[in-house]
Amino acid sequence: MTIRLIATDLDGTFFGPDHVPTPRNVAAINAARAAGITAVAVTGRSHFSAAAQAISNGADLQWLIGSNGGHRYNYASGLIEERLTFPTDTIVDMVGHVRQELGDVGFGFETADRILWDARFRELSPFNLEGKPRTGAIHDPATLADVGKLFVAHPELTTVDLVNRLTPHLQPGHNVTTSGAPFVEVTPEGADKGAALSRLCDQLGIAAHEVIAFGDNQNDLTMLRWAGRGVAMGNALPMVSDAADEQAPSNTDDGVAQVVEAMLAAAP
């Protein structure tokens, strides 16, 4: 199988435990780029929190698909090429319905350039991945016009249970998943990693069997299932390992690099 595109999740995959790309992973991706292979980051993070961080150690990435497939950033142009959003009335309806069904929940709202959190969410999840306090308060979601992702936190339910409880109350086509953080994420129809990667590959003339994808968490499932070669990290959730074609070493052992190095070494 000839690989023409590498798609990699960031946290728990391409990033080390410090949430930055490891030098060995960067070197492997850059070697793949030198061999003519396209490299894409596919993450639950937004472009404004991930685009610079993903290339902070010099990785030659060409696109960043953010918000679990909700938008696509082009590194060469510096432009957002695609962004999917909810209508404002849909957000208001979802918030009201989820509150009615699940009670004491907190919400966050990702817009084009920031994330806003209500008071209850900041109580339940006061710090971000880097350990910094969450800023940006919101009191009325009806004032927002460009929400691309809804965050939901619950004081008692696990994220897997919360996904299961939310799913029946969403509109057809909406996606709900988790990336390992203590909350779940809801995105519009078409905003999942597999669908977003498929759309990019269609534009590039790359078929699914020419793609290798790496991931570790529930939000990576659609991407790993779509790619011709889906690789779960050694630190992946069991459901992710079960869905993948193969398993790499963990992110702490530069699993992405080990697989890419072997792939390049075996290339004719």
Legacy VTK file of the C-alpha trace (Angstrom):
# vtk DataFile Version 3.0
C-alpha trace
ASCII
DATASET POLYDATA
POINTS 268 float
0.000 0.000 0.000
1.464 3.355 -1.075
0.854 6.089 1.500
0.385 9.614 0.151
-0.967 11.337 3.278
-0.278 11.121 7.012
-3.029 12.352 9.353
-2.178 12.609 13.021
-4.056 13.583 16.124
-2.115 15.896 18.440
-2.622 15.390 22.208
-1.775 11.843 23.216
-0.451 11.104 19.724
1.894 13.540 17.942
2.390 15.546 21.121
4.295 14.231 24.107
2.998 14.480 27.683
3.985 18.172 27.692
1.489 18.858 24.847
4.115 19.830 22.272
5.442 17.784 19.328
8.313 15.479 20.241
11.561 15.991 18.301
11.523 12.442 16.940
7.936 12.744 15.732
8.802 16.037 14.039
11.835 14.500 12.332
9.753 11.585 11.058
7.016 13.838 9.672
9.605 16.047 7.998
11.279 13.008 6.433
7.876 11.945 5.088
7.335 15.423 3.675
10.734 15.260 1.979
9.565 12.005 0.396
6.542 13.811 -1.061
3.944 12.694 1.493
1.292 15.181 2.649
1.091 15.745 6.433
-2.033 16.924 8.247
-2.786 17.498 11.934
-6.332 16.466 12.883
-7.315 17.566 16.372
-10.141 18.400 18.717
-8.411 21.687 19.453
-9.250 24.880 17.608
-6.838 26.457 15.139
-6.215 29.409 17.453
-4.953 27.120 20.199
-3.296 24.435 18.074
-1.968 25.753 14.751
1.177 27.359 16.156
1.705 24.671 18.777
1.548 21.852 16.224
4.542 23.293 14.332
6.326 24.730 17.362
9.228 22.260 17.018
9.495 22.673 13.269
7.021 20.097 11.944
6.317 20.628 8.236
2.549 20.248 8.456
0.435 21.514 5.570
-3.054 21.625 7.071
-4.627 21.576 10.493
-8.128 20.146 10.744
-9.466 21.466 14.046
-12.540 21.187 16.270
-12.902 17.456 15.552
-13.347 18.211 11.857
-15.219 21.479 12.188
-12.680 23.645 10.376
-9.554 23.410 8.213
-6.555 25.754 8.389
-4.015 26.030 5.556
-0.500 26.691 6.848
0.775 28.040 3.514
-1.953 30.650 3.099
-2.730 31.244 6.774
-6.432 31.005 5.913
-9.375 29.013 7.205
-10.537 27.103 4.128
-13.605 25.562 5.705
-15.618 26.114 8.884
-18.884 24.458 9.907
-21.147 26.137 12.476
-24.473 25.738 14.239
-27.358 28.163 13.656
-27.808 30.285 16.783
-31.325 28.981 17.386
-29.989 25.417 17.302
-27.447 26.242 20.015
-30.128 27.872 22.174
-32.425 24.881 21.710
-29.656 22.377 22.522
-28.608 24.210 25.672
-32.180 24.415 26.927
-32.960 20.806 26.103
-29.765 19.422 27.639
-30.326 21.428 30.814
-33.853 20.080 31.006
-32.725 16.473 30.499
-29.447 16.410 32.472
-29.797 19.182 35.027
-26.596 20.534 36.546
-24.388 20.885 33.461
-21.910 23.503 32.270
-21.438 24.744 28.707
-18.654 26.150 26.571
-18.977 27.694 23.114
-16.230 27.802 20.483
-16.508 30.730 18.067
-14.222 31.665 15.174
-11.530 33.132 17.413
-12.174 32.213 21.060
-13.951 29.924 23.500
-16.472 31.246 26.003
-17.529 29.366 29.147
-20.502 29.713 31.433
-19.947 29.899 35.178
-20.921 26.280 35.851
-18.478 24.918 33.265
-15.645 26.905 34.828
-16.549 25.436 38.212
-16.530 21.884 36.846
-13.426 22.300 34.640
-11.514 25.394 35.787
-8.241 24.747 33.912
-7.308 23.991 30.307
-4.882 21.306 29.069
-1.895 23.484 29.885
-3.135 24.066 33.426
-4.143 27.676 32.832
-7.417 29.077 34.222
-10.246 29.263 31.726
-11.129 32.826 30.748
-13.931 34.239 28.656
-17.354 34.312 30.301
-20.699 33.909 28.562
-24.138 34.375 30.081
-26.511 34.165 27.112
-25.733 31.849 24.148
-28.399 33.650 22.112
-25.851 36.448 21.675
-23.491 34.141 19.723
-23.772 33.816 15.950
-20.873 31.582 14.887
-20.541 28.626 17.268
-18.631 25.723 15.748
-18.471 23.501 18.812
-20.449 23.093 22.013
-18.766 21.778 25.174
-20.790 20.048 27.884
-19.516 19.157 31.376
-21.399 17.171 34.034
-20.490 16.924 37.740
-21.043 13.158 38.015
-21.297 11.357 34.664
-18.202 9.971 32.981
-17.538 11.315 29.508
-18.553 8.004 27.931
-21.823 8.019 29.877
-22.377 11.661 29.004
-21.890 10.913 25.290
-24.475 8.146 25.563
-26.925 10.339 27.465
-26.579 13.267 25.055
-26.779 11.394 21.773
-30.553 10.748 21.770
-31.230 14.449 22.391
-29.220 15.844 19.472
-30.433 16.568 15.967
-29.733 13.954 13.271
-26.219 14.386 11.942
-24.825 16.173 14.974
-21.676 14.606 16.419
-20.875 14.098 20.098
-17.558 12.727 21.281
-14.759 13.183 23.782
-11.046 13.785 23.407
-9.969 12.662 26.868
-10.787 15.899 28.664
-13.432 15.831 31.455
-16.220 17.031 29.154
-17.783 16.161 25.805
-17.870 18.061 22.543
-20.767 18.493 20.113
-20.191 19.555 16.506
-22.460 20.151 13.487
-23.225 17.642 10.762
-20.087 16.902 8.750
-17.807 18.024 11.562
-16.087 14.804 12.510
-12.473 13.889 11.852
-13.180 11.210 9.276
-15.566 13.328 7.217
-13.279 16.370 7.291
-10.237 14.328 6.279
-12.244 12.735 3.472
-13.233 16.167 2.138
-9.616 17.333 2.086
-8.452 14.138 0.393
-11.156 14.514 -2.249
-9.719 17.929 -3.103
-6.192 16.527 -3.240
-7.115 13.469 -5.288
-6.001 11.103 -2.529
-7.966 7.913 -1.846
-8.662 6.500 1.612
-6.358 3.527 0.998
-3.500 6.000 0.481
-3.933 7.503 3.976
-2.405 6.477 7.297
-4.012 8.005 10.393
-2.906 8.025 14.032
-5.083 8.575 17.112
-5.729 7.641 20.715
-9.202 8.776 21.758
-12.881 8.516 20.947
-12.867 11.558 18.675
-10.315 9.760 16.461
-12.578 6.795 15.692
-14.136 8.134 12.482
-10.708 9.057 11.105
-9.103 5.703 11.939
-12.030 3.833 10.431
-11.989 5.925 7.250
-8.247 5.761 6.588
-6.847 2.787 4.736
-4.380 2.280 7.583
-5.708 3.313 10.987
-3.125 3.231 13.771
-4.035 3.363 17.470
-1.421 4.577 19.906
-0.220 2.318 22.704
-1.946 4.697 25.120
-5.238 4.603 23.182
-8.599 3.792 24.701
-9.606 0.135 24.222
-12.428 1.169 21.858
-9.859 2.951 19.682
-7.465 0.012 19.650
-10.340 -2.275 18.701
-11.303 -0.035 15.772
-7.768 0.405 14.396
-5.910 -1.787 11.912
-2.776 -1.832 14.038
-1.219 -0.448 17.206
1.820 1.792 17.582
3.898 2.371 20.705
2.584 5.096 23.012
3.048 8.818 22.495
5.673 8.810 25.257
7.678 6.381 23.110
7.303 8.398 19.882
4.866 5.894 18.429
4.032 8.057 15.405
7.717 8.344 14.547
8.361 4.639 14.931
5.604 3.717 12.482
6.491 6.450 9.962
10.207 5.593 10.108
9.441 1.928 9.397
7.081 2.920 6.582
9.706 5.099 4.930
12.402 2.471 5.360
10.205 -0.104 3.620
9.300 2.171 0.713
10.763 1.132 -2.671
LINES 1 269
268 0 1 2 3 4 5 6 7 8 9 10 11 12 13 14 15 16 17 18 19 20 21 22 23 24 25 26 27 28 29 30 31 32 33 34 35 36 37 38 39 40 41 42 43 44 45 46 47 48 49 50 51 52 53 54 55 56 57 58 59 60 61 62 63 64 65 66 67 68 69 70 71 72 73 74 75 76 77 78 79 80 81 82 83 84 85 86 87 88 89 90 91 92 93 94 95 96 97 98 99 100 101 102 103 104 105 106 107 108 109 110 111 112 113 114 115 116 117 118 119 120 121 122 123 124 125 126 127 128 129 130 131 132 133 134 135 136 137 138 139 140 141 142 143 144 145 146 147 148 149 150 151 152 153 154 155 156 157 158 159 160 161 162 163 164 165 166 167 168 169 170 171 172 173 174 175 176 177 178 179 180 181 182 183 184 185 186 187 188 189 190 191 192 193 194 195 196 197 198 199 200 201 202 203 204 205 206 207 208 209 210 211 212 213 214 215 216 217 218 219 220 221 222 223 224 225 226 227 228 229 230 231 232 233 234 235 236 237 238 239 240 241 242 243 244 245 246 247 248 249 250 251 252 253 254 255 256 257 258 259 260 261 262 263 264 265 266 267
